[in-house]
Amino acid sequence: MLICAVVLELSSIKTPQHVKRTRDLVQAKVSGGCSHKLRGQYNEIMMFMAGERNPASCYLDERTFRLCCQLFLQHSETIQDGWSWEQIKGTDEGFMKKTVLMPVKPSFLHKQHECSMQDENMVTDDVQANVEDETAGVQAVCEIHAVLRYEYHVLYSCSYQIPVLYFRASTLDGRPLSLEEVWSNVHPNYRQRLQKGPWDTLTQQEHPLLGQPFFMLHPCRTEEFMKPALDLAQAENKRMNYIVTWLSVVGPVVRLDVPLSYSTEVSAPD
């Protein structure tokens, strides 16, 4: 793959002139009728050459990525939690995929939903003293009727040499969520810290394989949590599945939970 070959040479860049020549070369290769994949990889390389990736020892080659995914998917099939492998037709490229329906309060979608009290005529003499409690109960039922559809994709980034989590979110009638709405649905345990630099963490990007708009958890901070985890596993002589550990950290940020059984049942590939 041409793009991967170019990325492998980036570590030897010494001068700004070399950076410019490399950028011009890649841009020339992807200009004019290029594939979505090639254009997506070009965008990643531009971020790479902008200095958003730090040297580290926690990178993952594509073969190991696929082996880790295979083991992950085998366990998913066992516990039936909905993960699958999506192959791109006519290519050897693919990604892991999962779709989740997520109940939320209607107020989350910035809409004013009011529940009419249709049960008013059903109130009997025995419960008339509890009208306020019943009203609260009807409102609570109405509040859980809003449902979001989250579609998660786990891809391998050739330029960063690590997995990346892409996702898109919409209402059940197909309306895509805005970036602000997605941010407001980030788990409260993470939201305050991440919003100190939101555009560095959660961004909207073109899907490198599908060419469609997706949200992406930026991979530039992966080293911060993966390197200590890998070092600990090595020190304790444990075979850690990279995908399981990585997804267990980044997934909950955007409401994607990974059952504990993955950590206990899925090991690293041989």
C-alpha positions as CSV (number, residue, x, y, z in Angstrom):
1,M,0.0,0.0,0.0
2,L,1.5,3.3,-1.1
3,I,0.1,5.3,1.8
4,C,1.5,2.9,4.4
5,A,4.9,2.9,2.6
6,V,5.0,6.7,2.9
7,V,4.0,6.6,6.5
8,L,6.9,4.2,7.3
9,E,9.3,6.8,6.0
10,L,8.0,9.7,8.1
11,S,10.2,8.7,11.0
12,S,13.3,9.6,9.0
13,I,12.1,13.1,8.1
14,K,14.8,15.6,9.1
15,T,13.9,18.9,7.5
16,P,10.9,21.1,6.7
17,Q,11.8,20.7,3.1
18,H,11.5,16.9,3.4
19,V,8.2,17.3,5.1
20,K,6.9,19.5,2.2
21,R,8.1,17.0,-0.4
22,T,6.5,14.1,1.4
23,R,3.2,16.0,1.7
24,D,3.2,17.0,-1.9
25,L,3.9,13.5,-3.0
26,V,1.0,12.0,-1.0
27,Q,-1.4,14.8,-2.0
28,A,-0.5,14.2,-5.7
29,K,-1.3,10.5,-5.3
30,V,-4.7,11.0,-3.7
31,S,-5.9,14.0,-5.8
32,G,-8.5,13.5,-8.5
33,G,-11.0,10.7,-8.3
34,C,-9.2,9.0,-5.4
35,S,-10.9,6.3,-3.2
36,H,-12.5,7.2,0.1
37,K,-9.9,5.0,1.8
38,L,-7.0,6.8,0.2
39,R,-8.4,10.2,1.0
40,G,-9.0,9.2,4.6
41,Q,-5.5,7.9,5.0
42,Y,-4.2,11.2,3.4
43,N,-6.1,13.1,6.1
44,E,-4.5,11.0,8.8
45,I,-1.0,11.6,7.4
46,M,-1.6,15.3,7.4
47,M,-2.4,15.1,11.1
48,F,0.7,12.9,11.6
49,M,3.0,15.4,9.9
50,A,1.4,18.2,12.0
51,G,3.0,16.7,15.0
52,E,0.0,15.0,16.6
53,R,1.7,11.7,17.1
54,N,4.4,11.1,19.6
55,P,6.9,8.3,19.4
56,A,6.0,5.3,21.5
57,S,6.4,1.6,21.8
58,C,2.7,0.7,21.9
59,Y,1.8,0.6,18.2
60,L,0.0,-2.2,16.6
61,D,0.7,-3.8,13.2
62,E,-2.3,-4.5,11.0
63,R,-1.9,-8.3,11.1
64,T,-2.0,-8.2,14.9
65,F,-5.0,-5.9,14.8
66,R,-6.9,-8.4,12.8
67,L,-5.9,-11.3,15.0
68,C,-7.0,-9.4,18.1
69,C,-10.3,-8.6,16.4
70,Q,-10.9,-12.3,15.5
71,L,-10.5,-13.3,19.1
72,F,-12.7,-10.4,20.2
73,L,-15.4,-11.5,17.7
74,Q,-15.3,-15.1,18.7
75,H,-16.1,-14.1,22.3
76,S,-18.8,-11.7,21.0
77,E,-20.5,-14.6,19.2
78,T,-20.4,-16.6,22.4
79,I,-22.1,-13.9,24.6
80,Q,-24.2,-12.6,21.7
81,D,-23.5,-8.9,22.3
82,G,-23.8,-7.8,18.6
83,W,-20.3,-7.3,17.2
84,S,-19.6,-8.3,13.7
85,W,-16.9,-7.9,11.0
86,E,-17.9,-5.7,8.0
87,Q,-16.0,-6.4,4.9
88,I,-15.6,-3.8,2.2
89,K,-16.8,-5.3,-1.1
90,G,-14.0,-5.9,-3.6
91,T,-11.2,-5.2,-1.2
92,D,-9.4,-6.9,1.7
93,E,-10.3,-4.0,4.0
94,G,-12.9,-4.2,6.8
95,F,-13.7,-3.2,10.4
96,M,-15.6,-4.3,13.5
97,K,-19.1,-3.0,13.8
98,K,-21.8,-2.8,16.5
99,T,-25.2,-1.0,16.6
100,V,-26.7,0.0,19.9
101,L,-30.2,1.4,20.6
102,M,-29.9,3.9,23.5
103,P,-32.8,5.2,25.5
104,V,-32.5,8.9,26.5
105,K,-34.7,11.6,27.9
106,P,-36.5,13.6,25.2
107,S,-35.1,16.8,26.7
108,F,-31.7,15.5,25.6
109,L,-32.7,16.1,22.0
110,H,-33.6,19.7,22.7
111,K,-37.3,19.2,22.0
112,Q,-40.2,20.1,24.2
113,H,-42.2,16.9,24.9
114,E,-45.3,17.2,27.0
115,C,-47.3,14.2,27.9
116,S,-51.1,14.7,28.0
117,M,-52.9,13.2,30.8
118,Q,-55.0,10.8,28.9
119,D,-55.4,8.6,32.0
120,E,-57.4,11.3,33.7
121,N,-60.7,9.6,33.2
122,M,-59.2,6.3,34.4
123,V,-58.5,7.6,37.9
124,T,-60.7,5.8,40.3
125,D,-61.9,6.8,43.7
126,D,-59.2,4.6,45.3
127,V,-56.3,6.5,43.8
128,Q,-57.6,10.1,43.6
129,A,-55.6,11.0,46.6
130,N,-52.4,9.9,44.7
131,V,-53.0,12.0,41.5
132,E,-49.7,13.8,41.9
133,D,-47.7,10.5,42.2
134,E,-49.5,9.1,39.2
135,T,-48.7,12.2,37.1
136,A,-45.1,11.8,38.0
137,G,-45.2,8.2,36.9
138,V,-46.7,9.0,33.6
139,Q,-44.1,11.6,32.9
140,A,-41.4,9.2,33.8
141,V,-42.7,6.7,31.3
142,C,-42.9,9.3,28.6
143,E,-39.3,10.4,29.3
144,I,-37.8,7.0,28.3
145,H,-39.5,6.9,24.9
146,A,-36.8,8.8,23.1
147,V,-34.2,6.3,21.6
148,L,-30.9,7.0,19.8
149,R,-29.2,4.7,17.4
150,Y,-25.4,4.5,17.8
151,E,-23.3,2.7,15.3
152,Y,-19.7,2.0,16.3
153,H,-16.8,1.0,14.0
154,V,-13.4,-0.1,15.0
155,L,-10.8,0.5,12.3
156,Y,-7.1,0.1,11.9
157,S,-5.2,3.4,11.3
158,C,-2.3,2.8,9.0
159,S,-0.8,6.1,9.8
160,Y,-1.1,6.0,13.6
161,Q,-0.6,2.2,13.7
162,I,-3.3,1.8,16.3
163,P,-7.1,1.1,16.3
164,V,-9.5,4.1,16.0
165,L,-13.1,4.3,17.1
166,Y,-15.5,5.9,14.7
167,F,-19.2,6.2,15.3
168,R,-22.3,7.9,14.2
169,A,-25.5,8.7,16.1
170,S,-29.1,9.5,15.0
171,T,-32.6,9.4,16.2
172,L,-34.8,6.5,15.1
173,D,-36.4,8.7,12.4
174,G,-32.9,9.1,10.8
175,R,-32.0,12.6,12.0
176,P,-28.2,12.7,12.7
177,L,-27.1,14.1,16.0
178,S,-25.0,17.3,16.0
179,L,-21.6,17.4,17.5
180,E,-23.0,19.4,20.5
181,E,-25.7,16.7,21.0
182,V,-23.0,14.0,20.9
183,W,-20.9,15.9,23.4
184,S,-23.9,16.2,25.8
185,N,-24.3,12.4,25.7
186,V,-20.7,11.7,26.6
187,H,-20.6,10.0,30.0
188,P,-20.6,12.6,32.8
189,N,-17.5,10.9,34.3
190,Y,-15.5,11.9,31.3
191,R,-17.2,15.0,29.9
192,Q,-15.8,17.7,32.2
193,R,-12.2,16.6,31.7
194,L,-12.5,16.1,27.9
195,Q,-14.2,19.4,27.3
196,K,-11.1,21.2,28.3
197,G,-9.9,20.4,24.8
198,P,-13.0,19.0,23.0
199,W,-11.7,19.4,19.5
200,D,-8.6,17.4,20.3
201,T,-10.6,14.5,21.6
202,L,-14.0,14.2,19.7
203,T,-14.1,15.3,16.1
204,Q,-16.2,14.8,13.0
205,Q,-14.3,13.2,10.2
206,E,-14.9,11.3,6.9
207,H,-15.0,7.6,7.4
208,P,-11.7,6.4,5.7
209,L,-13.4,3.3,4.2
210,L,-17.0,4.5,3.6
211,G,-16.5,8.1,2.7
212,Q,-19.4,9.2,5.0
213,P,-19.4,11.7,7.9
214,F,-18.7,10.0,11.2
215,F,-17.6,11.1,14.6
216,M,-14.1,9.9,15.8
217,L,-12.3,9.6,19.1
218,H,-9.0,11.1,18.1
219,P,-6.2,8.5,18.6
220,C,-3.5,11.0,19.5
221,R,-3.8,10.3,23.3
222,T,-3.9,6.5,23.0
223,E,-0.3,6.2,24.2
224,E,-1.2,7.9,27.5
225,F,-3.3,4.8,28.6
226,M,-2.0,2.0,26.4
227,K,1.7,2.2,27.2
228,P,1.2,1.8,31.0
229,A,-1.2,-1.1,30.4
230,L,1.2,-2.8,28.0
231,D,4.1,-2.3,30.4
232,L,2.1,-3.7,33.3
233,A,1.1,-6.8,31.3
234,Q,4.7,-7.4,30.3
235,A,5.9,-7.0,33.8
236,E,3.3,-9.5,35.0
237,N,3.9,-11.8,32.0
238,K,0.3,-11.6,31.0
239,R,-1.0,-12.0,27.4
240,M,-3.2,-8.9,26.9
241,N,-5.5,-8.5,24.0
242,Y,-4.8,-5.0,22.7
243,I,-8.3,-4.4,21.3
244,V,-10.0,-5.5,24.5
245,T,-7.9,-3.2,26.7
246,W,-8.1,-0.3,24.3
247,L,-11.9,-0.5,23.7
248,S,-12.5,-1.0,27.4
249,V,-11.0,2.5,27.9
250,V,-12.3,4.5,25.0
251,G,-15.7,2.8,24.6
252,P,-17.4,4.0,27.8
253,V,-16.5,7.6,26.9
254,V,-19.2,7.4,24.1
255,R,-21.5,5.0,25.9
256,L,-20.0,1.9,24.5
257,D,-19.6,-0.7,27.3
258,V,-17.4,-3.7,27.0
259,P,-18.4,-6.6,29.3
260,L,-15.9,-7.7,31.9
261,S,-15.8,-11.2,30.4
262,Y,-13.8,-9.9,27.5
263,S,-10.9,-9.1,29.8
264,T,-11.1,-12.6,31.5
265,E,-11.8,-14.7,28.5
266,V,-10.0,-13.1,25.5
267,S,-6.2,-13.2,25.4
268,A,-3.6,-12.0,23.0
269,P,-3.1,-13.8,19.7
270,D,-0.3,-16.4,19.5
